[in-house]
Every structure is written in structure tokens, then in C-alpha cells.
Amino acid sequence: MSDDDQELASDREGSRELVADADALFGKLKGWLKRDHDSHGQTSWRKEAREDFAFEAGEQLTEDDKNILKEMNRPIVVFNRIGVTVDSVAGQEVANRQEVQYLPRQQGAVKVNELLTSAAKWFRQQCDAEDEESDAFRDTVVCGMGWTETRLDYEDDPEGQPKVDRVDPLEMVWDSGAKKRNLVDARRIFHIRRDVPIDEARALCPGDPDRPFEDADYNATWVDDRQDGASPHENDANFYSRPENNRIDGDDDDNTVTLVRAQWWEREPAYLMVDPANPGSILTLSADEYRELQQKYKLAGAPMPKCVKSTRKVYRQAYLGNVLLEIGDAPVKGHFSFKCITGKRDRNKNTFFGIVRAMKDPARWSNKWMSQTMHIMNTSAKGGVAVERGQFFDNDNDGEASWAKNDQVTYLKPGALSGGNPKFVQKPVSQFPQSSFELMQFAVQSLPAVSGVNVEMLGMQGAANQAASLDRQRKQAVMLILQPLFDGLRRYRKEQGRLLLFLIENYLSDGRLIKIEGPDEAQFVPLIRQQGAENNQYDVIVDEAPTSANQKELTWTLLQQILPVIGKMLPPATWLALLKYSPLPTSAQKDISDSIQQAQQQPDPEQAKRDADLKMQQQKAAADIENHRKLTDAKIESMTREAEAKQQLDLQKAHHEALTQALAAPPAVGPDGVPIPNHGEQAAALIMSVLGEMRRDMGMLAQAFNAPKQLIRDPRTGEIVGIAPMGAH
């Protein structure tokens, strides 16, 4: 066998293995879908969900009920009280929308990452995510499940256009073993799209150019559901022909197929090792990456670092028709692109339901009893009568037609009212059955009782002259009852926020401009991937948006209670900050804010005059203080000089007295009575000793005079009368 033949045989063997793997994977995914789709819980859920949506839309009587009413000539009456209840609950979400913030997980004090938070807000604004999520939450209120898909669309924008789309809940199939709220523990999710145009299916999954798919390969007829009461989607074995098979251009516009999109996660071997470049982080390697790294260390002759074998989750995605059309990694690493909002959980069926399920029976019976009551009033208004033919009425046909009509006269045969009876009588009036009216009232009153949505939530009063505080408390009580629905929405926002974070950091950080809203004005900054962003972890915080209608109204109501007390103490900057919480339109808030800022920049004549007067008063006070200080210093200096002159006079007087006493003293006589010689020297020494003591005393006096002093004023006049050392009393 030649080399070419061997290569061709090898390619054929590889193709057979690839086809075998594709067939095995297709069979596994198909088995998962059929098992989940046909499970008892999901089959009954789809049937009830269709009925829930019908009741919410006003279709609250079955065709059989309508036919019975028609045959009995009874009016078909439907008062849709369920729709307005759903509107009220869904409106609460619209009026109290929430936003996602990203808080970096790191040591020390942390602040919200404004760039990522603004990028997520920009992402949602670009695709009107709030509107799509409101529709999904409404689905949750009705049937118990709402779905969205978060992705990047490259068809209209090569750089990737953000998309958050609401998905019909009846198109979704989920892991039948998932039990947690919002299906966070689901291992697989399927999206079944019926009536997909064939040209769209070809563009979505073009296949291998060497082995293109047949049109019949795109049609997943095996997934049609025949167990939930819906009409199946048939293609009548119509395998679509290829374009080259004599088909007229444009004929495929009406040809549609059923496509299945599967997302699931599977475990694969992984190896954990310390990052040689950054010892503080851990690397997670796949089996191929581990073998490649082993070869590099072997070629380098270096020992392989120690690794720990583990497993990791890998998210995959595939498109299914009649064959496996396409397979690859999931659009978002570590996440399903489909996110679910769940309502209340039915534990026995392992499904979820909304508030409509409990209201269906009261709505159904209230409408039936209304129809029955109207039928009774129409048919038995005057009661029936039994007479002998031709013996009671003057004309049997006329009497039969006019007897039940109160505004017509019914003629009887002469003598029918004779005897003790008067010449005419009023027609008898039948009594309306009170029990029918009471049953109808009970059914109507059961609607808010079973749903938890009272009349205050619908904008009405439960009683006349009801206090506003009681009305507010009853509304708050309703919100407590509905918290399971809103808690599911809150968890959805956290899950969807983590998904957005991955898309922003890995696909949108390409320098595109995003809008960051500041306190004064918005600015556009480039979104650039930060260094080391792959190692950063963030906490997703769900907070109520301060611009939501109800939040602004509540905040403004609280501010109105405290502003009269603290309003005069607030600076203009604080008033500008409080202005955004007012219920005024955004444009009006901006105009008021701009006018206040302009007024602050322009000088106020009255304020300038007040500032000038204050400045003059301050200057006058400063001049008075300076004059008083100079006068005090002059008096202190005069008294100091006087004290120094007196000190000099006392010193001189002391010198003179000491010298006189020394010279006039008699000569010293010894023990033997003989005068002691050198009397002059002793006298001089004595004088010098006295002078030394005087110098010491004068030094102490000088020190006392130079020490800090305080003025002594007359208590009555305030005049300075002396000085004294500081601290002296």
C-alpha cells in the first residue's frame, strides 16, 4: 500500500471515529432531553403553564364550558380579575428596579469598582435589559418560571453587541433533577426553537464545506411534545430539498425546522500547581496542558513542580437537529448563558408555579356563578305558571310570550279572575336564590385571599375612610407575602451579574467607550482590561436603584419630615445632592441644579454688603484692641522705670550706710586688751562682704522685675493701680 493510500485510510479511520463520537454524543444529549422533557413534573407543568397564561389573558372558560353555555342559552361572561393582579405584582418590580455593583475582594478597605459597575450598567442599557427582565419576571408571576439569555451578538456588530433577551418559558427544558431556586444546581439546559426558517438554520450551523448537511438534518422532529395537550409540530416527512434540486428561489421561506440548543457541564481531569511566576496564586491545568508542561520541563532538564490531580467543570454547548449539527465550548466560561427566575416550588412535582395557579378556581367559579345568576334572573323573573290549554289565557301564544314580561299586559279568559278574586292582579315575582349570590361573592372575595394581593395593592380601599397609615401597612404586608417571588429575582440578578462580569472582562475590555455617570455630568471612558484582572474576585452586590419610582417617593417622604428641622443648617451642596431623590423629572432636576450652581458663581450684592460691614466691624475691633495694648504697654514701662530708679536709690543708700558703719567702728581689741593691727584691711573685707550680699539681693530683685507680670485693676473703675508677678493672688 502506497503512502497516499495509507494516509487516505488513516483519514477515513479518523472520520469514522469522529462520526462515532458524534453519534454517541447525539444519543446521550437526545436521551437527556427526552428524559427531562417527558418527565411527569415538566409535562404537567407545561400543561398548567399554558392554562395560566390563558387565564392571565382573560381566556378563563374552556371551549367545552362555552359550548354548554351556548346550548343552554346562558350568557358567556368573563370578568378578568387575574390580569390586573398580575399587573400589580409585575408593576412592583418595574417601580423598584435593582442594580448590580461589583466589590473587589481584597485586603483592607475596599470601594465599589466604578468602572466595572458602570460597564455592567452600560451593557444593560445597550440591550434594554430592564424591559426584557421585566417580561421574564412577569412570566414568573404567571407560571412560576421566567428565562433570559445573556450573550454577545456579532451579526450586527463585529465587536459584539450586548444582548439580554427574554425567552419563552415553554421553550425551555431543564434538568429534572435540579431542585434549588433559580435552578442553580442544574447540570443541563435545553432550548427548543420551533418554526425556525431553514435559511436561518443553515446560517447558524453551516457544517463542514466538504460534507454539508441535508435540510432534513436540521429538523429535530423527535422532540415534538405530544403529552402536554399541545398540538404537535409535524413536518409530514417532508425532507427539505437542496437548492440545486430544481427548487424555485424563495420557496424555502415557508419551510421551517425545529432546532435544539443544549448547554451542559461535565467534569474533566485537572492539575493544580503553584504558579512559578507568581507563587501567591494557583494554576489550574488541563490534561493536555499538563502533558505539554511536562515535556517542556523534561527538555529543559529541570524537575517538574509538584502537582495535585483534581477535576474541574467545563461548560459545553451543542446544536441538535436530526443529527449533531455543532459542538463547542459554552459562550460564557463557567456559566449557562440561560438564566432562570423561579417562583414558588411544588415539592412533590419538583416544579415551580406563580400566583395564577391559586386564583384559577375562584376566577372560574365566579364567572360561572355570574353567568348562572344572570340566567336565573332572565328566565325566572316572574316565575312560571301551569294552566290548562285554552282555559286560562285569552290567546295561548300571546299569554306565553307576555307572562314573564313585567311591562306587558297578559289577557286572560273571562272568569279567570272571577269569584273572590279582583278584576286584575299583579304578576307574581319569583324570589332570587340568595345562596347563588353568596357563592358568587365568596368566589370573588377568594381571589385576593388565595393570591395574597389585597385591594390596597390594586389601588383601592378595603373600607370607607381608611387611614393612610393602615393603607401603607396593608401594602407592606402584601410585599412580605410576595417576597419568595422577589427573592428569586434578587438571586437571578446576582447570577446574571457574575455572567456579565465574565463577558465584560474577557470580551468587552477592548477599549470601547462606556458611559460613567457622575454627580455633575456623565463622561465616556475607554474600557480596557486591567492587569491581573484574571486573578481578581468580586462580590456581586444587588442594591435597589436610587432612581426607581417607589424608592424616590419613599426617600422624599422621609426627607420631608426632617428637612424642616435641619434644612437651615444644610449647605447648597447638600441640597444639590438631595435634589436627585425628589420625584421631579430628571430634566427639571438638572435645570434647578444648574441654576443653583450659576447663582453660587455670581456675586450677590446683598451678601457683598454684609461681607463689607462685617469686615469693617472686624477692622474696628482690631484697632481698639491694638490701642488698648499700646496703652497698657506704656503704663507697664513707666512703672518699671519707676521701680528701677527706686531700686538704685535704695542700693546707694545701703552702700553709704554700710561704709559709714565700717569706718566708725572702734578698733578691734584682742583678748589681752591690745588693739588688733590691720584694722583697715578687715574693714575693707567687711565692706566687700556687705557689697556681695547687696549684689546678690539686687540680682534677685532684677530677676523679680524681669519676670512676667500681670496688671492689677481697680474693681470699681477698671483703672490700672499696680503690677504683680504672674500667678500672684
Buried (B, 14 or more C-beta within 10 A) or exposed (E): EEEEEEEEEEEEEEEEEEEEEBEEBBEEBBEBBEBBBBBEBBBBBBBBBBBBBBBBEEEBBEEEBEEEBEEEEBEEBBEBBBBEBBBBBBBBBBEBBBBBBBBEEEEEEEEBBBBBBBBBBBBBEBBEBBEBBBBBBBBBBBBBBBBBBBBBEEEEEEEBBBBBBBBBBBEBBBBBEBEEBBBBEBBBBBBBBBEBBBEBBBEBBEBEEEEEBBBBBBBBBEBBBEBBEEEEBEBEEEEBBEEEEEBEEEEBEEBBBBBBBBBBBEEEEBBBBBEEEEEEEEBEBBEEEBEEBBEEEEEEEEEEEEBEEEEBEBBBBBBBBBBBBBBEEBBBEEBBBBBBBBBBBBEEBBBBBBBBBBBBEBBBBBBBBBBBBEBBEEBBBBEEBEBEEEEBBEEEEBBEEBBBEEEEEBEBBEEBEEEEEEEEEEBEEBEEEEEBEEBBEBBBEBBBEBBBBBBBBBEEEEEEEBEEEEBEEBEEBBBEBBEEBBBBBBBBBBBBBBBBBBBBBEBBBEEBEBEBEEEEEEEEEEBEBEEEBEEBEBBBBBEBBEEBBBBBBBBBEEBEEEBEEEEEEEEEEEBBEBBBBBEBEEEEBBEBBEEBEEEEEEEEEEEEEEEEEEEEEEEEEEEEEEEEEEEEEEBBEEBBEEEEEEBEEBBEEBBEEBBEEBEEEEEEEEEEEEEEEEEEEBBEEBBEEBBEEBEEEBEEBEEEBEEEBEBEEEEEEEEBEEBEEEEEE
